[in-house]
Amino acid sequence: MTGVTRKDLRARFCPPKMRTLLVTVVTVLVFLPAGWTGTWGHAQADLINPAMIASNIASKLLWRIVLEVGLLEYGTNQSNPFNLDQNLRTLQQIKELSNELRTSHITMTEILGRRMQDVVEDVSNRNRFIDRLERLYAIVRLIERRETKMNALLNVDAGYETLTLSQFAEATIDVSRTNSVIELLDELEMIVTGSNVVLVSSGQRDIFAQLNVAASSVICSFGLSPQQMIYMLYESIAMTELKGYIMMQFSYALLKVQGKGNFTEESQARSNELNTRLARTQQLMQSVMRQTSGEYWRCDPERGTHRENTTYVQFTRLLQGYIENEVDMNTDNTCRETCDHYQYGHEQQQCYKELYCSKQPKCAGRIYDCEYIDSDMWICPAAPGSQRRYEYIEYENGEIRGRKQHCPRGTSKVDSWWRWLFWHCSYCFCLCDDAGRHSDRYVSLRESVSDIEQNRVVTGLRFVKRKQMLHLIVQQGQLLPGGDIANDTLEWVVPKPFSHTDKGVRDGRDYHTLSYDRRAIDLDDVHVHPGYVLTGVRFRTLGSHLNLEIRMTEMNFTSGTLVDIDQSIWIGNEDADRTEIPLRYMDVPTLAPARSTPDSTSGQYLRFGPSGGRADAAQTTIPFLDAQPVYTLRPTPLAGAGLMHKGTPKYGGFVAPKVFTYDFGPHIQVPTKEWLKEEVGRMSNRSIN
């Protein structure tokens, strides 16, 4: 090669016809079989479909390369041994594609690898599945590293030698090497289909079916709905297949330019394999997606890490344990009845002889559900400023209500007494319903909506409490084509704080006040209609129940725009035939020894009420409300929202919001050859004009 200039090398290894081949093979052959010989407008062979992975950034970029970049004419100014023109937009687009995939794509296998230990309980199955995922992830990373090397070779300023390029190409397509791209993709197919898995029924061998079982067991662990997990795993696999295919066809092109062979049959075989594998992967994924939930909610935080107004909020002093003597609950100042007589809506009428009633805050509301436990007791009052009235109550018969511990303010001895030897003036243990300044019991009925005029949709939910008022608020993000969300537009729609005491604010219109008779909340899953997405939430009252409504707005999936925004619709579940989830005698939720799990179904309801008397002296309103923000790691439009109860045995649990992610499955469709021909023809005409 002595005396041969770089210009001579370019002319020798890449005449003008080969230059066209290089551009076309690397780009157009991503979707066209090697034996294709027709014109752009009249393809004569079956086309590998470009919409296998529609609605994600990778497919859009690949499709753009095929339809736009592959049609362009390029100049002849060359700068490296293989005539890779510095101005070839094709090569630059390939690099941009790789970079965008790398920065925008969350690798599903990496997420699974971190959390699968918590999901698959059976050790042997768990280990086998983890091994399978780890090997899949290893292949994904190997292909990514090879792709990085290819991008480096495509850098025309680097000046790589001919030998380096040849070595890359040969290592990519050498079937004798177990780590060649061609062999790695074969192994990837076996992992996906489960053709190498034994002792598992044929319907459960593929990786999507196994993931569905695992994901459904603990939905809240991943930050994604099961549907999202399956779809993202599909994306990872499809992207890896496409990256590998680009590298193999690029390698054939390099070797062909070098004069080391024609590689027509090999290139055709890779095209057929890609078509078959992507079609099979799509079929497996869609089969599982039809059986998979789009539901997502938040797990409890680790034990001991709960923080009020961060991980939970609570109503306070709604119905609270209260000690009162029967003599003070009637206008006759008598003790002729028993505690059981005072069950519904009585009041403290006076404070007889300034006894214990003078040493505790008065119940200024109504008194319910009184019971007699024992005549005499020791009461440990709560600290000033506490939402509690008592830390604990110890009766003379040994019964203790609440948790007996050190009592900083000292206990008070409280004794019942006899009047005229006939009537016993008993101290009763009752429930106080006092809507005073210490009681947070108000729920906003104002809507929380996304800015549909700016093409924003709801992407998350959370509970917040402001000025004693509970709000359910939304996170919003800008909708993009194909159901994507612009990450930099995500924001919480902060409610305008208001108080029930503000001028012009009305109970029943702006807010709802919880009370003994009006403290029920419906637990529903509310789904948008097909073709719509979630754009708002609010509470309404149905009778005495709080009930969730959602706003839905029609969406054009392809363009990523909301349509007929003035025709948005509010819907909810008006079913009156509901079953109640009983929550009596339960303890404080944040003291539970284990994480809560869902124990409600759509169409049920519960009532907020006091914690258990023995467990907590009925001092806490349960259930709490889960204040953790509910949104998925990968922002997505939502197909619905709901409220559920999650708890553990003997503890009050939480009312928690949940979301339903948009189902992308129906949009992953194979276009017809006729449609593809029309698209190619349209692009061809545009480039000519």
C-alpha positions in Angstrom: 0.0 0.0 0.0 3.1 2.2 0.0 2.6 5.3 -2.2 -1.2 5.0 -2.2 -2.9 8.2 -1.1 -6.0 8.4 1.0 -7.7 9.7 -2.1 -6.7 6.5 -4.0 -8.1 4.4 -1.1 -11.4 6.2 -1.3 -11.6 5.7 -5.0 -10.6 2.0 -4.8 -12.8 0.9 -2.0 -15.8 3.1 -2.5 -16.7 4.2 -6.0 -19.9 6.3 -6.4 -22.2 3.3 -6.8 -20.9 1.8 -3.5 -21.4 5.1 -1.8 -25.1 5.0 -2.6 -25.2 1.4 -1.3 -23.6 2.4 2.0 -26.1 5.1 2.7 -29.0 2.9 1.7 -27.9 -0.3 3.5 -27.3 1.4 6.8 -30.6 3.3 6.8 -33.2 2.0 4.3 -32.4 -1.7 4.9 -33.4 -1.3 8.5 -36.8 -2.0 7.1 -36.3 -3.3 3.6 -35.1 -6.8 2.7 -31.8 -7.1 1.0 -33.2 -8.4 -2.2 -35.5 -5.4 -2.7 -35.1 -4.0 -6.2 -38.1 -1.8 -6.8 -38.5 2.0 -6.8 -39.6 3.9 -3.8 -43.1 4.2 -5.0 -43.5 0.6 -6.2 -41.9 -1.8 -3.7 -41.9 -5.4 -5.1 -41.2 -7.3 -1.9 -42.7 -7.7 1.5 -41.7 -4.9 3.7 -40.6 -5.3 7.3 -43.1 -3.2 9.1 -41.9 0.1 10.7 -44.6 0.3 13.3 -43.7 -2.6 15.6 -42.8 -0.2 18.3 -45.1 2.7 17.4 -45.7 5.5 19.9 -42.2 5.7 21.3 -39.2 7.8 20.4 -37.2 5.1 18.8 -39.8 4.1 16.3 -40.4 7.7 15.3 -36.7 8.3 14.7 -36.2 5.1 12.8 -39.3 5.8 10.7 -38.0 9.3 10.0 -34.7 7.9 8.8 -36.3 5.4 6.5 -38.8 7.8 4.9 -36.8 11.0 4.9 -33.0 10.4 5.2 -33.0 7.4 2.9 -34.4 9.6 0.1 -31.8 12.3 0.2 -29.0 12.8 -2.3 -25.5 13.6 -0.9 -22.4 15.3 -2.2 -19.1 13.5 -3.0 -16.7 15.2 -0.6 -15.1 12.3 1.2 -12.9 12.3 4.2 -12.1 8.7 5.5 -11.0 5.4 4.0 -14.6 4.3 3.3 -15.9 7.4 1.8 -18.1 8.2 4.9 -19.0 11.7 3.8 -18.7 14.3 6.5 -22.0 15.7 5.4 -24.0 12.5 5.2 -27.1 13.2 7.2 -27.8 9.5 7.3 -24.9 8.7 9.4 -25.5 11.7 11.7 -29.1 10.6 12.1 -28.0 7.1 13.1 -25.8 8.6 15.8 -28.6 10.9 17.0 -30.9 8.0 17.1 -28.6 6.0 19.3 -28.0 9.0 21.6 -31.7 9.7 22.0 -32.5 6.1 22.7 -29.8 6.0 25.3 -30.9 9.2 27.1 -34.7 8.8 26.8 -35.2 5.1 27.3 -35.5 3.6 30.8 -34.2 0.0 30.6 -36.9 -2.2 32.0 -34.5 -5.0 32.8 -32.4 -2.7 35.0 -35.5 -1.7 37.0 -36.6 -5.3 37.4 -33.2 -6.4 38.5 -33.3 -4.0 41.5 -36.8 -5.0 42.8 -37.4 -8.6 41.7 -36.2 -10.0 45.0 -39.2 -8.4 46.7 -41.7 -9.7 44.2 -41.1 -13.3 43.4 -41.7 -15.1 46.7 -40.9 -18.7 45.6 -37.1 -18.9 45.9 -36.5 -21.3 43.1 -38.8 -19.5 40.6 -37.5 -16.2 41.7 -33.9 -17.2 41.1 -34.6 -18.7 37.7 -36.5 -15.6 36.7 -33.8 -13.3 38.0 -31.1 -15.2 36.2 -33.2 -14.9 33.0 -33.6 -11.2 33.4 -30.0 -10.7 34.3 -28.9 -12.5 31.1 -31.4 -10.4 29.1 -30.0 -7.3 30.6 -26.4 -8.4 29.9 -27.3 -8.8 26.2 -29.0 -5.4 26.1 -25.8 -3.9 27.6 -23.5 -5.8 25.2 -25.5 -4.5 22.2 -25.4 -1.0 23.6 -21.6 -1.1 23.9 -21.3 -2.4 20.4 -23.5 0.3 19.2 -21.3 2.9 21.0 -18.3 1.5 19.1 -20.3 1.8 15.8 -21.1 5.4 16.5 -17.4 6.0 17.1 -16.5 4.5 13.8 -19.1 6.7 12.1 -17.3 9.8 13.4 -15.6 10.9 10.3 -13.1 13.1 12.2 -11.7 10.1 14.1 -9.8 8.7 11.1 -10.1 5.0 12.0 -8.0 2.7 9.8 -9.5 0.2 7.4 -8.4 -2.8 9.6 -10.3 -1.4 12.6 -13.5 -1.1 10.6 -13.1 -4.6 9.2 -12.5 -6.1 12.6 -15.7 -4.4 13.9 -17.7 -5.7 11.0 -16.4 -9.3 11.2 -16.9 -9.4 15.0 -20.5 -8.3 14.5 -21.5 -11.0 12.0 -19.2 -13.9 12.8 -21.5 -16.9 13.6 -18.5 -18.8 15.1 -18.3 -16.2 17.9 -20.7 -16.7 20.8 -20.5 -13.0 21.6 -21.1 -11.7 18.0 -24.2 -9.6 17.5 -25.8 -12.3 15.4 -25.4 -14.9 18.1 -26.5 -12.5 20.9 -29.7 -11.8 19.1 -30.4 -15.5 18.7 -29.9 -16.0 22.5 -32.1 -13.0 23.2 -34.9 -14.6 21.2 -34.6 -17.8 23.3 -34.8 -15.8 26.5 -37.9 -13.9 25.3 -39.8 -16.9 24.0 -38.7 -19.3 26.8 -37.8 -21.9 24.3 -35.0 -23.0 26.6 -37.2 -23.0 29.7 -38.3 -26.4 31.0 -40.7 -27.6 33.7 -43.0 -24.6 32.9 -46.3 -24.8 31.0 -46.0 -23.5 27.4 -48.4 -20.7 28.1 -46.2 -19.3 30.9 -42.8 -19.7 29.3 -42.4 -16.4 27.5 -40.8 -13.6 29.6 -43.9 -11.3 29.3 -46.2 -13.9 30.9 -43.7 -14.4 33.8 -43.3 -10.7 34.2 -47.0 -10.3 34.4 -47.3 -12.8 37.3 -44.4 -11.1 39.1 -45.6 -7.5 38.5 -49.2 -8.1 39.6 -48.1 -9.5 42.9 -46.6 -6.2 44.1 -47.8 -3.4 41.8 -46.5 -0.6 44.0 -42.8 -1.6 44.1 -41.7 -0.5 40.7 -43.0 3.0 40.1 -44.8 1.6 37.0 -48.1 -0.1 36.4 -47.9 -3.7 35.2 -48.9 -2.7 31.7 -46.1 -0.1 31.6 -43.6 -2.7 32.8 -44.5 -5.1 30.1 -44.6 -2.4 27.4 -41.2 -1.1 28.5 -39.7 -4.5 28.5 -41.1 -5.0 25.0 -39.5 -1.7 24.0 -36.1 -2.8 25.4 -36.2 -6.0 23.5 -37.4 -4.4 20.3 -34.9 -1.6 20.5 -32.1 -4.1 21.1 -33.2 -6.1 18.1 -33.2 -3.0 15.9 -29.9 -1.8 17.1 -28.3 -5.2 16.4 -29.9 -5.3 13.0 -28.5 -1.9 12.1 -25.0 -3.0 13.2 -25.2 -6.2 11.2 -26.4 -4.5 8.0 -23.8 -1.8 8.5 -21.2 -4.5 8.8 -22.3 -6.3 5.6 -22.1 -2.9 3.8 -18.6 -2.3 5.1 -17.4 -5.7 4.0 -19.1 -5.4 0.7 -17.5 -2.1 0.0 -14.1 -3.8 0.8 -14.8 -6.4 -1.8 -15.0 -9.3 0.6 -18.3 -10.6 -0.6 -21.8 -9.7 -1.7 -23.6 -10.8 1.4 -27.0 -10.6 -0.3 -28.2 -13.9 1.2 -26.9 -13.1 4.7 -28.5 -9.7 4.6 -31.8 -11.2 3.5 -31.6 -13.7 6.3 -31.1 -11.0 8.9 -34.1 -9.1 7.4 -36.3 -12.2 7.7 -35.1 -12.9 11.2 -35.8 -9.4 12.3 -39.3 -9.5 10.8 -40.1 -12.9 12.4 -38.7 -12.0 15.8 -40.3 -8.6 16.2 -43.6 -10.0 15.0 -43.4 -12.9 17.6 -42.3 -10.5 20.4 -45.2 -8.2 19.5 -47.7 -11.1 19.6 -46.5 -12.3 22.9 -46.5 -8.8 24.4 -50.0 -8.0 23.2 -51.4 -11.3 24.4 -50.2 -10.6 27.9 -51.2 -6.9 27.8 -54.8 -7.8 27.3 -54.8 -9.6 30.6 -52.7 -7.0 32.5 -53.8 -4.1 34.7 -52.8 -0.5 34.2 -53.3 0.1 37.9 -50.6 1.9 40.0 -50.6 3.0 43.6 -47.9 3.7 46.2 -46.5 1.2 48.8 -46.2 2.4 52.4 -42.8 3.8 53.2 -40.5 1.8 55.4 -41.6 1.3 58.9 -40.7 4.2 61.1 -40.4 6.7 58.3 -43.9 8.0 58.2 -44.2 11.8 58.4 -47.4 13.7 58.8 -48.2 15.9 55.9 -45.5 14.1 53.9 -46.4 10.5 53.7 -49.9 10.8 55.2 -52.5 13.3 56.4 -55.3 12.8 58.8 -58.6 14.1 60.0 -58.5 15.1 63.7 -61.0 15.0 66.5 -63.8 13.8 64.2 -65.2 11.3 66.7 -62.9 11.2 69.8 -63.0 9.2 73.0 -64.4 11.4 75.8 -65.1 10.9 79.5 -68.3 12.4 80.7 -70.6 11.8 83.7 -74.2 11.1 82.9 -75.3 13.8 85.3 -73.9 16.4 82.9 -75.6 15.0 79.8 -79.3 15.7 80.8 -81.1 18.9 81.6 -82.7 17.3 84.8 -79.3 17.0 86.5 -80.2 13.4 87.4 -78.5 9.9 87.2 -81.7 7.9 86.6 -80.3 6.3 83.3 -77.2 4.3 82.4 -74.4 5.1 80.1 -76.0 3.1 77.3 -78.9 5.5 77.3 -76.7 8.2 75.8 -76.2 6.9 72.3 -77.1 9.6 69.9 -76.6 13.3 69.8 -76.6 14.3 73.4 -74.8 17.4 74.7 -73.0 18.4 77.9 -75.6 20.4 79.7 -73.6 21.6 82.7 -70.5 20.7 84.8 -71.9 19.3 88.1 -70.0 20.6 91.1 -67.0 21.4 89.0 -65.8 17.8 89.1 -63.6 16.2 86.4 -65.6 18.1 83.7 -63.8 21.3 84.8 -60.4 19.8 84.3 -60.7 18.9 80.6 -61.7 20.7 77.4 -65.5 20.6 77.0 -67.1 18.7 74.2 -68.8 21.6 72.6 -70.5 19.4 70.0 -72.6 16.3 70.3 -71.9 13.1 72.3 -72.5 9.6 70.9 -72.1 5.9 71.7 -71.5 6.1 75.5 -70.6 2.9 77.4 -69.9 2.0 81.0 -66.6 0.3 81.7 -65.9 0.8 85.5 -66.7 3.2 88.2 -63.3 4.5 89.0 -60.3 5.3 86.8 -57.0 7.1 86.5 -56.8 9.5 83.5 -53.5 10.6 81.9 -54.3 13.8 80.0 -52.5 14.6 76.7 -49.9 17.3 76.5 -51.0 20.8 75.6 -51.3 21.3 71.9 -51.8 17.6 71.2 -54.7 16.5 69.0 -55.5 13.9 71.7 -57.5 14.4 74.9 -55.9 11.6 76.8 -52.7 9.5 76.5 -54.4 6.6 78.4 -57.1 5.7 80.8 -56.6 3.0 83.5 -59.7 1.6 85.1 -59.8 0.2 88.6 -60.8 -3.2 87.2 -57.5 -3.4 85.3 -58.7 -2.4 81.9 -56.4 0.1 80.1 -57.5 2.2 77.2 -54.6 3.6 75.2 -50.9 2.8 75.7 -49.9 3.1 79.3 -46.5 4.9 79.6 -44.9 7.8 81.5 -47.5 10.5 82.2 -45.7 13.9 82.2 -48.7 15.8 83.5 -49.6 13.3 86.1 -52.8 11.2 86.3 -56.1 12.4 87.7 -58.2 10.0 89.9 -61.8 10.1 88.7 -64.5 8.3 90.7 -68.2 7.8 90.0 -70.6 8.2 93.0 -74.0 7.2 94.4 -76.8 9.6 94.8 -79.4 8.9 97.5 -78.4 5.2 97.5 -80.6 4.6 94.5 -78.8 6.1 91.5 -75.3 5.6 90.4 -73.7 8.7 88.7 -71.4 6.9 86.4 -68.5 8.2 84.3 -69.1 7.1 80.7 -66.7 6.5 77.9 -68.3 8.3 74.9 -67.4 9.8 71.5 -67.3 13.5 71.1 -68.2 15.1 67.7 -67.0 18.6 68.1 -66.2 20.7 65.0 -64.1 23.2 66.8 -60.8 24.8 65.9 -58.8 21.7 66.8 -60.8 19.5 64.4 -59.5 19.1 60.8 -62.6 17.6 59.1 -63.2 19.5 55.9 -62.9 18.2 52.3 -62.6 20.5 49.3 -65.3 20.0 46.6 -63.4 22.2 44.2 -62.0 20.6 41.1 -58.3 20.1 40.4 -57.8 20.0 36.6 -55.0 20.2 34.0 -54.7 23.1 31.7 -56.4 21.6 28.7 -56.1 24.8 26.7 -52.3 24.3 26.9 -52.6 20.6 26.0 -51.9 19.4 29.5 -53.2 16.1 30.8 -53.2 14.6 34.3 -50.2 12.4 35.1 -50.5 11.9 38.9 -52.6 12.4 42.0 -52.0 13.2 45.7 -53.7 14.3 48.9 -52.7 17.5 50.6 -54.1 19.3 53.6 -54.2 23.1 53.8 -56.0 25.2 56.5 -57.8 22.2 57.9 -59.0 21.4 54.4 -58.2 18.1 52.5 -57.6 18.5 48.8 -57.1 15.8 46.1 -54.8 17.5 43.5 -53.4 16.5 40.1 -50.0 16.5 38.5 -50.1 17.7 34.9 -47.8 17.4 31.9 -47.9 18.4 28.2 -49.2 15.8 25.9 -47.0 14.9 22.9 -47.6 12.8 19.8 -47.9 9.1 20.4 -48.9 9.5 24.0 -45.6 10.9 25.2 -45.3 13.5 28.0 -42.8 16.3 28.0 -40.8 15.7 31.2 -39.9 19.4 31.6 -43.6 20.4 31.8 -44.5 18.2 34.8 -45.9 20.1 37.7 -48.4 19.8 40.5 -51.5 22.0 40.2 -51.3 23.7 43.6 -54.7 24.4 45.1 -55.6 27.9 46.2 -55.9 27.5 50.0 -59.2 28.4 51.5 -60.8 28.0 54.9 -64.3 27.0 55.8 -64.6 30.3 57.7 -63.7 32.4 54.6 -66.3 34.9 53.4 -68.5 33.5 50.6 -67.3 29.9 51.1 -70.3 27.5 51.5 -70.6 24.1 53.0 -72.0 21.7 50.3 -70.7 23.8 47.4 -67.0 24.6 48.2 -66.4 22.0 50.8 -67.9 19.1 52.8 -67.9 18.8 56.6 -67.5 15.4 58.1 -69.7 14.6 61.0 -71.1 11.5 62.8 -73.8 11.2 60.1 -71.8 12.4 57.1 -68.4 10.7 57.2 -68.6 8.0 54.5 -66.3 7.9 51.4 -66.9 5.8 48.3 -64.1 3.6 47.0 -64.3 3.5 43.2 -62.3 2.9 40.1 -63.4 5.4 37.5 -62.2 4.8 33.9 -62.3 7.2 30.9 -64.1 6.2 27.7 -62.0 4.8 24.8 -60.2 7.6 23.0 -60.2 9.9 26.1 -57.6 10.7 28.8 -57.9 12.0 32.3 -57.8 15.8 32.7 -59.2 16.4 36.2 -60.6 15.1 39.5 -63.0 16.4 42.2 -65.1 15.2 45.0 -68.9 15.5 45.1 -71.5 14.4 47.7 -74.0 11.7 46.9 -76.3 11.7 49.9 -74.0 11.6 52.9 -71.1 10.1 51.0 -68.1 11.7 49.4 -67.8 10.4 45.9 -64.9 10.7 43.3 -65.5 12.2 39.9 -63.0 12.5 37.0 -62.9 14.7 34.0 -62.1 13.1 30.7 -61.1 14.9 27.4 -60.9 13.4 24.0 -57.3 12.8 22.6 -55.9 12.5 19.1 -53.2 9.9 19.8 -51.2 10.4 16.7 -50.9 14.2 16.9 -50.8 14.2 20.7 -53.5 16.9 21.0 -56.6 17.2 23.0 -59.7 17.8 20.9 -63.1 19.4 21.6 -61.8 20.6 25.0 -65.1 22.4 25.6 -66.8 19.0 25.4 -64.8 17.5 28.3 -67.0 15.3 30.5 -67.2 14.7 34.2 -68.1 11.1 35.2 -68.3 9.0 38.4 -69.8 5.9 39.9 -73.3 6.6 41.2 -74.0 3.1 42.4 -75.9 3.2 45.6 -75.8 -0.5 46.3 -72.5 -0.7 48.2 -70.9 -2.8 50.9 -69.1 -1.2 53.9 -65.6 -2.0 55.0 -65.9 -2.1 58.8 -63.0 -0.4 60.6 -64.1 -0.6 64.3 -61.6 -1.3 67.1 -58.6 -0.6 64.8 -55.2 0.8 65.9 -53.2 3.8 64.5 -52.1 3.0 60.9 -48.6 4.3 61.2 -47.9 1.8 64.1 -48.6 -1.3 61.9 -45.8 -3.8 61.9 -46.0 -4.5 58.2 -46.8 -2.6 55.0 -50.5 -2.1 54.1 -52.0 -4.1 51.2 -55.2 -3.3 49.3 -58.3 -4.8 50.9 -61.1 -3.0 49.1 -62.8 -3.4 45.7 -64.5 -0.8 43.6 -68.0 -0.2 44.7 -67.4 -0.4 48.4 -67.3 2.4 51.0 -66.0 3.1 54.5 -66.7 5.6 57.2 -64.0 7.7 59.0 -64.2 7.1 62.7 -62.3 6.7 65.9 -59.5 4.3 66.5 -60.1 1.4 68.9 -60.9 2.2 72.5 -58.6 -0.4 74.0 -55.8 0.2 71.5 -55.8 4.0 71.5 -58.6 5.3 73.8 -60.4 6.2 70.6 -58.2 9.3 70.2 -57.3 9.1 66.5 -59.5 9.4 63.4 -58.9 6.5 61.1 -58.2 5.6 58.4 -55.4 8.1 57.5 -55.0 9.3 54.0 -51.9 8.4 52.0 -50.3 11.7 51.0 -47.5 10.1 48.9 -47.6 11.4 45.3 -48.9 8.8 42.9 -47.3 9.1 39.5 -45.2 6.6 37.5 -41.5 6.9 36.9 -42.2 7.1 33.2 -44.8 9.9 32.8 -47.8 8.8 30.9 -51.4 9.9 30.2 -53.9 8.3 32.5 -56.9 6.2 31.6 -58.6 6.6 35.0 -58.3 7.2 38.7 -59.6 5.7 41.9 -59.7 5.5 45.6 -59.0 2.4 47.6 -58.3 1.3 51.2 -55.1 -0.5 52.1 -54.4 -1.8 55.5 -53.1 -4.6 57.8 -55.1 -6.6 60.2 -56.1 -4.7 63.4 -54.8 -1.4 62.0 -56.9 1.4 60.5 -55.0 1.7 57.2 -55.1 4.4 54.6 -57.4 5.8 52.0 -55.1 6.0 49.0 -55.4 7.4 45.5 -54.5 5.2 42.5 -54.1 5.8 38.8 -54.6 3.7 35.7 -52.0 4.3 33.0 -53.0 4.6 29.3 -52.9 1.3 27.4 -50.6 1.7 24.4 -51.2 -1.9 23.3 -54.0 -1.1 20.8 -51.7 1.4 19.1 -49.0 -1.1 18.3 -50.3 -2.3 15.0 -48.7 -3.6 11.8 -49.5 -1.3 8.8 -50.5 -2.8 5.5 -48.1 -2.9 2.6 -50.4 -0.6 0.7 -50.2 2.0 3.5 -46.5 1.8 3.6 -46.2 2.1 -0.2 -48.3 5.3 0.0 -46.1 6.7 2.7 -43.0 6.0 0.8 -44.4 7.4 -2.3 -45.5 10.5 -0.5 -42.1 11.1 0.9 -40.5 10.4 -2.4 -42.6 13.0 -4.1 -41.9 15.5 -1.4 -38.1 15.0 -1.8 -38.4 15.4 -5.6 -40.4 18.6 -5.3 
